[in-house]
């Protein structure tokens, strides 16, 4: 399977788990708590598979960067959290960094 697809699955699972972490209200709600544990387990499994072909630094930079962007968007849309201009600028810089790594880095497996 394509390494970047494995990484995408890891990112989506992590984003679902982190969103459920907010919804679990400190692990006081059963089903969101189950989703947290399951989501993180799936995420780390696929992250480990990704590391077989993409260097750890590149993998982690993309995983963390895309995860931050997606969680910020979910926080804004689902949890009605505010994003001010500095936050939006920071998110744009993260996206730019991930694109630079993916498009131009010789370290990233393509």
Secondary structure, DSSP 8 states (H G I E B T S, - for coil): --HHHHHHHHHHHHHHHHHHHHHTTTTTSHHHHHHHHHHHHHHHHHHHHHTTTS-HHHHHHHHHHHHHHHHHHHHHHTS-----HHHHHHHHHHHHHHHHHHHH-SSS--
